[in-house]
Amino acid sequence: MFRDTRYHEYYLTTEPGDVLMLYTDGVTEANDPHGEEFGRERLAQAVTANRHLGARELITAVHTEVLAWTNGRGATDDVTFFVIKAL
């Protein structure tokens, strides 16, 4: 898509119950009222805690946690989630 960009190919074996969530940085960079970012660790915890949900419900649960973290303000950058669940 972009000239001179290098792309790497990886292979990952998935097992039933595995969840892969792709996201944009607006999620992890969402700030609480004190300026602390939501972060990757908090995102991983939210996904792990809600992995039993369907993909759409998982996105809603994580988004709800981001809204709670930001005291209802939400992220200041775009937020996109893409969920793949191995059945």
DSSP file (Angstrom, degrees, kcal/mol; ACC not computed):
  #  RESIDUE AA STRUCTURE BP1 BP2  ACC     N-H-->O    O-->H-N    N-H-->O    O-->H-N    TCO  KAPPA ALPHA  PHI   PSI    X-CA   Y-CA   Z-CA
    1    1 A M              0   0    0      0, 0.0     2,-0.5     0, 0.0     0, 0.0   0.000 360.0 360.0 360.0 -41.4    0.0    0.0    0.0
    2    2 A F    >   -     0   0    0      3,-0.0     3,-1.5     0, 0.0     2,-0.0  -0.938 360.0-111.8-114.0 133.8    2.8    2.4    0.8
    3    3 A R  T 3  S+     0   0    0     -2,-0.5     3,-0.1     1,-0.3     0, 0.0  -0.325 100.0  13.9 -60.6 140.6    6.0    2.5   -1.2
    4    4 A D  T 3  S+     0   0    0      1,-0.2     2,-0.4    -2,-0.0    -1,-0.3   0.606  91.8 136.7  68.6  15.1    9.1    1.2    0.7
    5    5 A T    <   -     0   0    0     -3,-1.5     2,-0.5     2,-0.0    -1,-0.2  -0.767  44.8-145.1 -91.9 138.1    7.1   -0.4    3.4
    6    6 A R        -     0   0    0     -2,-0.4     2,-0.4    -3,-0.1    -3,-0.0  -0.870  11.4-164.1-104.4 134.0    8.1   -3.8    4.6
    7    7 A Y        -     0   0    0     -2,-0.5     2,-0.4     2,-0.0    -2,-0.0  -0.925   6.1-150.3-116.0 142.2    5.5   -6.3    5.7
    8    8 A H        -     0   0    0     -2,-0.4     2,-0.5     2,-0.0    -2,-0.0  -0.871   7.1-140.8-113.8 146.0    6.3   -9.4    7.7
    9    9 A E        +     0   0    0     -2,-0.4     2,-0.3     2,-0.0    -2,-0.0  -0.901  21.8 178.1-109.9 132.1    4.4  -12.7    7.5
   10   10 A Y        -     0   0    0     -2,-0.5     2,-0.4     2,-0.0    -2,-0.0  -0.937  17.7-144.5-130.3 153.2    3.8  -14.8   10.6
   11   11 A Y        -     0   0    0     -2,-0.3     2,-0.4     2,-0.0    -2,-0.0  -0.951  15.4-175.9-119.1 140.1    1.9  -18.0   11.3
   12   12 A L        -     0   0    0     -2,-0.4     2,-0.5     2,-0.0    -2,-0.0  -0.991  18.5-141.6-138.3 125.9   -0.1  -18.7   14.4
   13   13 A T        -     0   0    0     -2,-0.4     2,-0.3     0, 0.0    -2,-0.0  -0.748  23.0-157.7 -86.3 130.5   -1.8  -21.9   15.3
   14   14 A T        -     0   0    0     -2,-0.5     3,-0.0     4,-0.1    -2,-0.0  -0.826   5.9-159.0-111.1 151.1   -5.1  -21.3   17.0
   15   15 A E    >   -     0   0    0     -2,-0.3     3,-2.5    71,-0.1    71,-0.3  -0.867  42.5 -76.5-120.4 155.0   -7.0  -23.6   19.3
   16   16 A P  T 3  S+     0   0    0      0, 0.0    71,-0.2     0, 0.0     3,-0.1  -0.276 121.6  28.5 -52.1 132.4  -10.7  -23.5   20.1
   17   17 A G  T 3  S+     0   0    0     69,-3.3    70,-0.1     1,-0.4     2,-0.1   0.198  87.3 132.6  98.5 -15.1  -11.3  -20.7   22.6
   18   18 A D    <   -     0   0    0     -3,-2.5    68,-2.7    68,-0.1     2,-0.4  -0.416  40.0-157.8 -69.0 145.8   -8.4  -18.6   21.4
   19   19 A V  E     -A   85   0A   0     66,-0.2     2,-0.5    -3,-0.1    66,-0.2  -0.993  10.3-168.6-128.5 131.9   -9.2  -14.9   20.8
   20   20 A L  E     -A   84   0A   0     64,-3.0    64,-2.8    -2,-0.4     2,-0.5  -0.983   8.4-174.1-118.4 120.0   -7.3  -12.5   18.6
   21   21 A M  E     -A   83   0A   0     -2,-0.5     2,-0.3    62,-0.2    62,-0.2  -0.963   4.9-166.8-117.6 120.2   -8.2   -8.8   19.0
   22   22 A L  E     +A   82   0A   0     60,-3.0    60,-2.2    -2,-0.5     2,-0.3  -0.801  19.0 170.7 -97.7 146.0   -6.7   -6.2   16.7
   23   23 A Y  E     -A   81   0A   0     -2,-0.3     2,-0.2    58,-0.2    58,-0.2  -0.979  32.1-113.0-152.8 159.5   -7.1   -2.6   17.7
   24   24 A T    >>  -     0   0    0     56,-1.4     3,-1.7    -2,-0.3     4,-0.6  -0.601  39.1-106.3 -93.0 161.6   -6.1    0.9   16.9
   25   25 A D  H 3> S+     0   0    0      1,-0.3     4,-2.1    -2,-0.2     5,-0.1   0.610 107.7  81.7 -67.1 -12.1   -4.0    3.0   19.3
   26   26 A G  H 34 S+     0   0    0     52,-0.6     4,-0.3     1,-0.2    -1,-0.3   0.825  90.8  54.3 -60.6 -29.0   -6.9    5.2   20.3
   27   27 A V  H X4 S+     0   0    0     -3,-1.7     3,-1.2    51,-0.2    11,-0.3   0.974 112.9  37.9 -67.8 -56.0   -7.9    2.4   22.7
   28   28 A T  H 3< S+     0   0    0     -4,-0.6    11,-2.6     1,-0.3    -2,-0.2   0.743 116.0  53.9 -72.1 -22.7   -4.6    2.1   24.6
   29   29 A E  T 3< S+     0   0    0     -4,-2.1    -1,-0.3     8,-0.2     2,-0.2   0.404  75.2 123.9 -92.8   3.1   -4.0    5.9   24.5
   30   30 A A    <   -     0   0    0     -3,-1.2     8,-2.0    -4,-0.3     2,-0.3  -0.480  55.5-140.9 -64.7 129.6   -7.4    6.8   26.1
   31   31 A N  B     -B   37   0B   0     43,-0.2     6,-0.2     6,-0.2    43,-0.1  -0.712   4.6-136.7-101.1 142.9   -6.6    8.8   29.2
   32   32 A D    >   -     0   0    0      4,-2.4     3,-2.4    -2,-0.3    38,-0.2  -0.324  49.5 -85.1 -78.7 175.8   -8.3    8.9   32.6
   33   33 A P  T 3  S+     0   0    0      0, 0.0    37,-0.1     0, 0.0    -1,-0.1   0.702 131.8  53.6 -59.2 -17.9   -9.0   12.3   34.3
   34   34 A H  T 3  S-     0   0    0      2,-0.1    -3,-0.0     0, 0.0     0, 0.0   0.400 121.8-104.4 -96.5   2.0   -5.4   12.3   35.6
   35   35 A G  S <  S+     0   0    0     -3,-2.4     2,-0.3     1,-0.3    -4,-0.0   0.466  72.2 142.5  92.4   1.9   -3.8   11.7   32.2
   36   36 A E        -     0   0    0      1,-0.1    -4,-2.4     2,-0.0    -1,-0.3  -0.613  49.3-123.0 -79.3 134.5   -2.9    8.0   32.7
   37   37 A E  B     -B   31   0B   0     -2,-0.3    -6,-0.2    -6,-0.2    -8,-0.2  -0.411   9.7-126.3 -76.5 150.8   -3.4    5.9   29.6
   38   38 A F     >  -     0   0    0     -8,-2.0     4,-0.6   -11,-0.3    -9,-0.2   0.918  55.0-169.5 -59.7 -45.3   -5.6    2.8   29.4
   39   39 A G  H  >  -     0   0    0    -11,-2.6     4,-1.6     3,-0.2     5,-0.1   0.255  34.3 -81.0  79.3 163.1   -2.6    0.9   28.1
   40   40 A R  H  > S+     0   0    0      2,-0.2     4,-2.8     1,-0.2     5,-0.2   0.862 123.5  54.9 -70.6 -37.8   -2.0   -2.5   26.6
   41   41 A E  H  > S+     0   0    0      2,-0.2     4,-2.2     1,-0.2    -1,-0.2   0.925 109.7  46.2 -63.9 -44.0   -1.9   -4.4   29.9
   42   42 A R  H  X S+     0   0    0     -4,-0.6     4,-2.2     2,-0.2    -1,-0.2   0.880 112.8  51.3 -65.1 -38.0   -5.4   -3.1   30.9
   43   43 A L  H  X S+     0   0    0     -4,-1.6     4,-2.5     2,-0.2    -2,-0.2   0.931 109.3  49.8 -63.3 -45.9   -6.7   -3.9   27.5
   44   44 A A  H  X S+     0   0    0     -4,-2.8     4,-2.6     1,-0.2    -2,-0.2   0.892 110.8  50.3 -60.5 -40.2   -5.3   -7.5   27.7
   45   45 A Q  H  X S+     0   0    0     -4,-2.2     4,-2.5     2,-0.2    -1,-0.2   0.900 110.3  49.8 -64.3 -40.8   -7.0   -7.9   31.1
   46   46 A A  H  X S+     0   0    0     -4,-2.2     4,-1.1     2,-0.2    -2,-0.2   0.902 113.0  46.1 -65.8 -41.0  -10.3   -6.6   29.8
   47   47 A V  H  < S+     0   0    0     -4,-2.5     4,-0.5     2,-0.2     3,-0.5   0.935 113.6  48.9 -67.0 -45.6  -10.2   -9.0   26.8
   48   48 A T  H >< S+     0   0    0     -4,-2.6     3,-0.9     1,-0.2     4,-0.2   0.910 110.5  50.7 -60.3 -43.6   -9.2  -12.0   29.0
   49   49 A A  H 3< S+     0   0    0     -4,-2.5    -1,-0.2     1,-0.2    -2,-0.2   0.748 120.8  34.8 -67.2 -23.5  -12.0  -11.2   31.5
   50   50 A N  T >< S+     0   0    0     -4,-1.1     3,-2.0    -3,-0.5    -1,-0.2   0.217  79.3 113.7-116.7  13.9  -14.6  -11.1   28.8
   51   51 A R  T <   +     0   0    0     -3,-0.9    -1,-0.1    -4,-0.5    -2,-0.1   0.699  68.7  67.8 -61.7 -20.8  -13.2  -13.7   26.3
   52   52 A H  T 3  S+     0   0    0     -4,-0.2    -1,-0.3    -3,-0.2    -2,-0.1   0.654  86.7  89.4 -73.7 -15.6  -16.3  -16.0   27.0
   53   53 A L  S <  S-     0   0    0     -3,-2.0    -3,-0.0     1,-0.1     2,-0.0  -0.332  89.9 -94.9 -78.6 161.5  -18.5  -13.4   25.3
   54   54 A G     >  -     0   0    0      1,-0.1     4,-2.8    -2,-0.1     5,-0.2  -0.278  45.7 -98.9 -65.5 164.1  -19.4  -13.4   21.6
   55   55 A A  H  > S+     0   0    0      1,-0.2     4,-2.2     2,-0.2     5,-0.2   0.906 123.1  46.0 -56.5 -47.4  -17.2  -11.1   19.4
   56   56 A R  H  > S+     0   0    0      1,-0.2     4,-2.0     2,-0.2    -1,-0.2   0.905 115.1  47.0 -63.9 -41.6  -19.7   -8.2   19.3
   57   57 A E  H  > S+     0   0    0      2,-0.2     4,-2.6     1,-0.2    -1,-0.2   0.852 109.0  55.7 -69.0 -34.4  -20.3   -8.4   23.1
   58   58 A L  H  X S+     0   0    0     -4,-2.8     4,-2.5     2,-0.2     5,-0.2   0.926 107.8  48.4 -62.7 -44.9  -16.6   -8.6   23.8
   59   59 A I  H  X S+     0   0    0     -4,-2.2     4,-2.7     1,-0.2    -2,-0.2   0.921 111.8  49.6 -60.4 -44.2  -16.1   -5.3   21.9
   60   60 A T  H  X S+     0   0    0     -4,-2.0     4,-2.3     2,-0.2    -2,-0.2   0.910 110.7  50.0 -61.7 -42.6  -18.9   -3.7   23.8
   61   61 A A  H  X S+     0   0    0     -4,-2.6     4,-1.8     2,-0.2    -2,-0.2   0.919 113.3  44.8 -64.0 -44.2  -17.5   -4.9   27.1
   62   62 A V  H  X S+     0   0    0     -4,-2.5     4,-2.1     2,-0.2    -2,-0.2   0.914 113.0  50.8 -67.1 -41.9  -14.0   -3.6   26.3
   63   63 A H  H  X S+     0   0    0     -4,-2.7     4,-2.5    -5,-0.2    -1,-0.2   0.890 107.8  53.7 -62.0 -38.6  -15.4   -0.3   25.0
   64   64 A T  H  X S+     0   0    0     -4,-2.3     4,-2.3     1,-0.2    -1,-0.2   0.888 107.6  50.8 -62.3 -39.5  -17.4    0.0   28.3
   65   65 A E  H  X S+     0   0    0     -4,-1.8     4,-2.4     2,-0.2    -1,-0.2   0.878 109.3  50.6 -66.4 -37.2  -14.2   -0.4   30.3
   66   66 A V  H  X S+     0   0    0     -4,-2.1     4,-2.1     2,-0.2     8,-0.3   0.922 110.5  49.7 -65.0 -43.2  -12.5    2.3   28.2
   67   67 A L  H  <>S+     0   0    0     -4,-2.5     5,-3.7     1,-0.2     7,-0.3   0.907 111.8  48.0 -61.9 -41.5  -15.5    4.7   28.8
   68   68 A A  H ><5S+     0   0    0     -4,-2.3     3,-1.3     3,-0.2    -1,-0.2   0.915 110.5  52.2 -64.2 -41.7  -15.3    3.9   32.6
   69   69 A W  H 3<5S+     0   0    0     -4,-2.4    -2,-0.2     1,-0.3    -1,-0.2   0.868 112.0  45.5 -61.3 -37.9  -11.5    4.6   32.6
   70   70 A T  T ><5S-     0   0    0     -4,-2.1     3,-1.3   -38,-0.2    -1,-0.3   0.305 116.5-113.3 -90.9   9.6  -12.0    7.9   30.9
   71   71 A N  T < 5S-     0   0    0     -3,-1.3    -3,-0.2     1,-0.3    -2,-0.1   0.876  76.6 -50.6  59.7  38.6  -14.9    8.9   33.2
   72   72 A G  T 3 <S+     0   0    0     -5,-3.7    -1,-0.3    -6,-0.2    -4,-0.1   0.356 119.2 105.2  86.2  -5.9  -17.3    8.8   30.3
   73   73 A R    <   -     0   0    0     -3,-1.3    -2,-0.1    -6,-0.3    -6,-0.1   0.823  67.1-154.3 -76.7 -30.7  -15.3   11.0   27.9
   74   74 A G        -     0   0    0     -7,-0.3   -43,-0.2    -8,-0.3    -1,-0.1  -0.218  37.6 -35.2  80.2-178.7  -14.1    8.1   25.7
   75   75 A A        -     0   0    0    -45,-0.1     4,-0.1     1,-0.1   -48,-0.1  -0.378  41.3-143.9 -75.8 154.5  -11.0    8.1   23.6
   76   76 A T  S    S+     0   0    0    -50,-0.2     2,-0.3   -47,-0.1    -1,-0.1   0.465  86.0  51.0 -96.4  -3.8   -9.7   11.3   21.9
   77   77 A D  S    S-     0   0    0    -51,-0.3    -2,-0.1     1,-0.1   -53,-0.0  -0.793 106.6 -70.7-124.3 168.9   -8.5    9.3   18.9
   78   78 A D        -     0   0    0     -2,-0.3   -52,-0.6     1,-0.1     2,-0.5  -0.260  44.0-152.5 -62.0 148.6  -10.3    6.8   16.7
   79   79 A V        +     0   0    0    -53,-0.2     2,-0.4   -54,-0.1   -54,-0.1  -0.990  18.4 170.9-126.5 123.1  -11.1    3.4   18.2
   80   80 A T        -     0   0    0     -2,-0.5   -56,-1.4   -56,-0.1     2,-0.4  -0.999   9.4-169.8-133.5 135.2  -11.4    0.3   16.1
   81   81 A F  E     -A   23   0A   0     -2,-0.4     2,-0.4   -58,-0.2   -58,-0.2  -0.949   5.9-175.5-121.6 145.5  -11.6   -3.3   17.2
   82   82 A F  E     -A   22   0A   0    -60,-2.2   -60,-3.0    -2,-0.4     2,-0.4  -0.952  13.8-165.9-138.4 117.7  -11.4   -6.5   15.0
   83   83 A V  E     -A   21   0A   0     -2,-0.4     2,-0.5   -62,-0.2   -62,-0.2  -0.899  12.1-175.8-114.8 132.8  -12.1   -9.7   16.8
   84   84 A I  E     -A   20   0A   0    -64,-2.8   -64,-3.0    -2,-0.4     2,-0.5  -0.996   8.6-169.6-122.1 125.0  -11.4  -13.3   15.6
   85   85 A K  E     -A   19   0A   0     -2,-0.5     2,-0.6   -66,-0.2   -66,-0.2  -0.966  18.7-135.9-117.3 127.7  -12.5  -16.1   17.8
   86   86 A A              0   0    0    -68,-2.7   -69,-3.3    -2,-0.5   -68,-0.1  -0.722 360.0 360.0 -82.0 119.6  -11.4  -19.7   17.2
   87   87 A L              0   0    0     -2,-0.6    -1,-0.2   -71,-0.2   -72,-0.0   0.403 360.0 360.0 -97.7 360.0  -14.4  -21.9   17.6
